[in-house]
């Protein structure tokens, strides 16, 4: 194993060296920074041209300039790492250090959401191939996959920012909107549930009535201006999460599984008020971790106490139910600060921004409030995160659906069914695990591409991340900055491929790496 890793690391250095050499020379030969003087009428034009040639070393062939730059990178082996200065005389390392957190904050949320939702929906469509739900999700995924990201971003800014801010001036939902939206929700619920035609329309009616009741309550109670989940919302979400976790791990027909899952859900709902003591205005991220520690410990304890037989199964049910059900409690606390946030002078009753990554006009007192500052960050993340998630979601749906369909046609799946295993066991324990193998490379490389940035999305929403840094380097013929972004992205990409190869042996025990 170690020999394999060291051999791959050696190959990695060769690949990164070759790719960086080609990138540097292609950028150097394809750009002409002196073109800005073509139509210049400055009297000191010749002096400015000579100064640029001297500053950018344009009289030195690009291959030699590359090795001059590479000397600073190799210097890291003896503690003298240097990426050089940008054209603004700012260290490239400093610019990267400022842009990386911005890009990670923007892209990592969208990536996680796209992975979780895309793989889940894709595998459900594969299990229910040629059903109504499969046809609808296939249409939606192809539609989203074909949409340009800049167009999606512009639509989001128009409807989810500008028009939604206008709506908050008088947040009353028209009856026709409630009816259309409720029917849509009802059809979505029915698509997930399936069943006979009579069952399908019964679920449509039930889902529509339930959704209409919720929307009517939200419209009549001023909920959009003073949002909160409350104990009833927390309890409903905890029980719903428990049902999903139980079905995936043990099946809803397991009595002890239901006890572990629903028992944990009830305990989480009971902890709603006691946990408020950890969510004061002067709270910090450590308080959030403490809340998760409390709820997860309770879930593990409940699962542990259910039975001595198959104890690990019930512990997992309790753990995941507690983990997922804690997020609504945290969300509820952020929502309670929305009225104070919205009525502040910096927001002026228009909370959803269209540009920027934070609000610089918040007062020091508001910034010291963990929940208001966190709410500000979350609201600025909403639109770009949705834009990135929608596009990535479509790809994951198609990949995961095709992967699981291929696995379900394998001989060992037919053998598992012939042995009498339940369909849930066949799909969850055999099908899904093996279907993740071809998805591993895609997942790892997507995480490696996080630091590459999202050039178009960052441009549309005016985020100063790695994407915009790379764009600025290209436009300004800033070779040091260009190579700083490139070498970081290239290194992460080749490392991701190594990690993917190593994960193959974890996902599929049949795979063994030759020494």
N, C-alpha and C positions, 0 to 999 in steps of 0.2 A: 504493500500500500504506500509506504513512504517513498519507495523508488518511483512509483507511478506519479505521486504528487510532485516530487522534485523534477521528474522528467517533463511533466506538464508545465511547471513553473518556468523551466528553461525555455520551452517552446513559447511560453507566454511573452517572455522578454523579447524573443526574436520577432514575434508578431507585432508587438507594440512598437518596437524599433522600426520595423519596416513600414507600418501604417503611418507612424508619425513622420517619417522621412518623406513618404509620398505626399501626405497632407500638406506639409510645410512647403514643399516645392511646387505642388499644384497651386496652392494659394499665392505663392510668391510670383510665379510666372503668369498666372491668370489675371493679376491685378496690376494696376499702374497708378500708384499714389500721386505721381506727377501730373496726372490728367486734370487735376483741379486748377492748374496754371495755364491750361490751353487757351482760355479766353480771358485770362487775367490782364488788366491794364495797370497794375501796380508799377510804380517807378522802380521799386527794388525787387522786381520779379526775379531777376537772375540771382540775387542774394538769397531770396526765399527758396528757390530751387536748390541752390548749393547747400543751404542749411538742411533741407529735408533729406537730400542725398547723404549728407554727413550723419544726421541723426538716425536715419533708418538703415544706414550702411548699404545703400542701393548700388554702390560701386563694387560691392563684394558679391560674387556669384551666390545664389540661394543655397546650393549644397554646402558651401563653406559656412554660410550664416547659420545653417541648421546645426552643424557640429559645434559652432560657438554657443548656440542656445543649449544644446544637449550637454555641454560641459557643466552648466549649472545644475541640471537634473542629476547627472552622475555624481556630482559633488555631494549629494545626499548620502552616499555610501560612507563618507568620512565626516558627516555632520555639517556640510557646507551647502545645503540644498538651496537653490535659487532659481525661480522662474522668471526673473527679470522684472523690468518695469513696463507699465503700459505707456501709451503715447502721452498720457496725462501725468507721467512721472509718479504713478501710484503703484506700489508693489502688486504684482499679479496675485500673489498669495492672499493679500489683504482683500482684493476685489472678489476672489473666489470665496473667501471666508464670509463675506457679506451676502453673496448671492446664494450659496448652498442652503442655508436655513430657509430662505424665502422659497426656493424651489421645492425643497423637501416638504415644507408646510403645505404648499399648493398641490403637489402631485401625489404625495403618499396617501392622502385621504381618498382621492379619486381612484387610485390604484387598488387600495383595499376594498372599496365599495364595488368597483367593477369586477374584481376577482370573486368576491363572495356572492354577489348577486348574479353575475354572469354564469359562473360554474353551477350554482344552485338551479337557476332557471334552465340552463342548457341540459342538465342531467334529468330534470323533471320532464322536459320535452322529449328526451330520448326514451325515458321509461314509458311515456304515454304517446308513443309515435303515432302519427296520423290522427290524433285526437283534435278537437276544436282548439284546445290550448296550444298544441304543437303548431297548428296552422297559423294561429294569431301571432305567437311569439316568433315564428320563422319570418312572417311578414314584417313584424316590427324590427327584428334584428337586421334584416336586409335593408330596410328603410334607413335605420340609424347608421348602418355601416357605409351607406352611400352618401350621407350628408357631409358637406364640408364643415370643418370645425368653426371657421370664422362666421359662417352663416348661422350656425346653431348659437354661437355666442351672441351675435347681434339680436337674434330673436329672444334670447333669455334676458338681455338687457332691456328690451322693449316691454315684454309682457310680465316678467318676474321682478323687475326693478321699477321702471317708470310707471307702468300702469298699476302695479301692486301698491306702490307708494301713494298714488292717487286714490286707490280704493280705500286705504286706511283713513282717509279724511272722513269717510262715512261708511264704515265696514258692515254694510248690509248686503246679504246675498239675495239676488232676485229669485223668486220661486222657480222660474224656468231653468235657471242655472243649477239650482238644487236638484231639480228633476233629472236633467241631462247627466249631471255628474253622478248622481245616485245610481241611475241605470247603468252607467259605465262601470262603476264599482261592482254592482251586482253581477254583470257579465264577467268581470275579471274573477270574482270569487267562484262563480259557476265554472269557469274555464279551469281553475285549479282543482275544483272538487270532482268534476266529471259526472259520471253516472248516466242513468237513462234520461230520456227527453223530459219526462215528468219531473224527475229529480233536478235536472238542469234548470228548468224554469222556476221550480220551487226555491232553489238557491238564489236565482236572479232576483226573485221577489223579496226574499228575506234579506239579502244583501242590500238591495235598493232601499227597503224600508229602514233598515238599521242606519245606513249612510245618510238618508234624508233626515232622520231624527237627530243624528250628530250635527249635521250642517245647520239644521234649524236652531238647535241649541246654541251653536257657536255664533250664528248671526244675531240671535235675540239677546244673548247674554254679554255682548261686547267682548267676546273671548279674544278676538284678534288684537285688541288693544291691551288686554290684561290676560295673556295666555298662561295656562297652567294645566298640568295633568291631574294633580290631586291624588288622593288616596284611591279613588275609584279607577282612574286611568292607570295608575301604577298596578293595581290589583288585576285589572283586565289584561294588561300587557304581560304581567308575570305569568298568569295562567295560560295565556296563548303561547308564550315562549316555552313553558313547561310541556305543553302538548306537542310542540314541534320536536323538542329535544327527546322526549320519551319515544315518539314515533321513530326517530332516527336511530336511537341506541338500543332500545329493547322492544319497541312496539307497544301501542296503546293497549294491547290485550294482556300485557304483563301487569298483574295486580301490584306487585312490589315496585315495579317501575313507576306506576302511577303514584304510589305512596311517596316515593323519593322525589319525583318531579313536582307534583302538586303540593306536597308538604313543604318543599323548598320555596315554591311560589307564595304560599301563605305566609311563611316566615319572613320572606323579603317584604311583603306588603305590611306585615306587623312591625318591621324595622323602619318603616318610612318616617314616622315621627321621631323616634330616638336618634336617627341618623342626621336629623336637622341640626343637632348640636355641633356636628363636624363641618357644617356648611355655613359658617358665619361670614361676614364681609371681609374679615382679615384672614380668610382661609388661604391655602396654597395648594400646589399640586400634591404635596405630601398628604393633605387631608383627603384628597380624592383617592390616593392609593390606600389610605387607611379605611375608607369606606368599602373599597373592593376587597380588602383583606378581611373585614368583618363579614360581609355577605358571603364571600366564597368559603370562609371557614364554617359558617352556618350550613351552607349547602353540602360541604364535604361531611360534616358531622351528621346531618340527617341521612345522607346516603350510606354512611358507615353503620348507622344504627338500624337500618332497615332489615338486613339479613346477613348472616355469616357466610352464606353460600352466594357465589357470584358477587361478592361485596364490591369488587372493582367496577362492575357495571353500574351499580346504584350510586357509587361515589361519583362516577363521571356524569351521571344524570344530574345529581345535586350540584356538582361544580359548574357545569355549563348552564344550567338553569339560573343559578345565582349570578354567574358572570354576565349573561345576556340581560337579565332582569335588572341589573344595577344601573345600566346605562340610562333607562328612563328616569330613574331617581336623580341622576346628575343633570339630565336634560331639564327636568322639572325645575331644578334650582336656578339654572340659567334663565329659563322662561320667566321666572318671577321677577327678574331684574329688568325685563323688557320695558315696562312702563317708565322706569327711571331713565333708562338708556334713550328711549324714543323722545322723551320730553326735554332732554338736555339741549342746550343751545347749539352744540356741535352737530346734532342730528336734525333738529328742527322738524320732527314728525315725518321724516322721510328716511327710514332706517336702512333700506336696501341700497347699497352703493353700486355704481356702475364702473367706477375706476378706483385704482389704488389698492394697497394691501393692508392699510390700517388708517385710522382717523387720528390725525395729528392735533386735532382741536379739542380732544377730550381733556378735561381738567386733571390736575395731579391727583385729586381725591378720587376721581373716577378710575384712573389708571391703577391706583392702589387697591381698588376693589377687585378682587380676583374674578368675581362673576361678571362684572361689567366689562372689564378688559377682555376676558375670555369670550363674552358675547360679541364684542366688537370684532374680534378676530374671526369668530365663526361666521358672522354675517358677511364679512368681506370674502370669506371662502366659498360661500354658497353658490354663486353663479359660476365661477370658473371650475369649481368641483363638479357641478352638475354637467357642464359642457364636456369636460374630460371623461366623466363617468359614462355618459350616454354613448360616446363613440367607442370607448374601450369595452363597455358592456356587450355591445353587439358582437364583437370579435370573440369574446369568451363564450358567449352562448353558442356560436357556431362550432367553435373548436371542441368544447366539452360535449356537445350533443353528438358530433361525429365520433369522438373518441369512445364514448360510452356505447353507442350503437355498434361499433366495431367489436368491442369487448363482449357485449351480450350475445354475439353470434359465435363466440368461441366454444370449443368442445368442452372445456372445463366448466363453463357455465351450465351447459346442458347436463353435465355429470352431476353438478351440485344440485340441480333441480331433481334429477333422477334419484338422488340419495334421500329426497324427502325434505330438504331444507325449505324453510319458508321463503316466499318471494322477497320479503324485506331483507332477510339474511343474505340471500344470493346477491341482491343488488348492492346493499350497503357494504358488506364485508368482502365480497369477491369482485363485483363489477366496478364499483366506484374506485376502489383502491387501485385496481389495475388500469382503469381509465385515466388515473392521474399521471401515469408514467409519461405519455407523450406531452402532457400539459406542463410537466416539470420544467422543461427547457424554456417554454414561453413565460412561465411565472418568474423564474429566476432572472431571465433577461429583461423583463419588464421592470423588476426592482433595480437592476443595474442601470437601466435607462432613466431612473428617477432624477439623477443629477445632471442628465443631459438637458433637462428643462423642457418646457412646452412653448416653443418660440411663438406660434400663432396666438395661443391662448394668453400668454403673458403680454403679448403686444396689444391684444384687444382690450384686456382688463388693466393694462398699465402696471404690471407687476415687474419689479426689478430683480429677476431671478437669473438662473444660468442660461435660459433661452435668450433673454434679451442681452445678456453679456456676450454670448456667442454672436448674436446678430450685430451688436455694436462693433465687435472685433472685425467682422467681415466688412462692414461698411467703412470703417475707419482705417483699414489696412494696419491693424494692430496685431502684428505677428506674435508677440509674446503673449498677449491675452488670448489670441486664437489658439495657440498651442497649449496654453494652460488649461483651457476648457477641453480641448481635444484629448490631451494626454490623460486627463482624469476620466473622461468618458470611455476611452479605449481600454484603460487599465481595468475599470470596473466591468466592462463587457467580457474581456477574456477571463477575468476571475469568475464571472457569473457562469461561463461555460464549464469551468472546472468544478464549481459547486454543483451544477446540474448533473455532471457525470458522477460525482460522488453521491448525490441524492438518489440516483437510479438504484444503487445498491440498498438504500434504506427503504425506498418505496417497493421495490421488487427484490426479495431475498434471493431469487434465482440468479440475479446478476452478480457476478464476482469480477473484480478488477484484477487482471493479470499483473503479477509483480515483474 
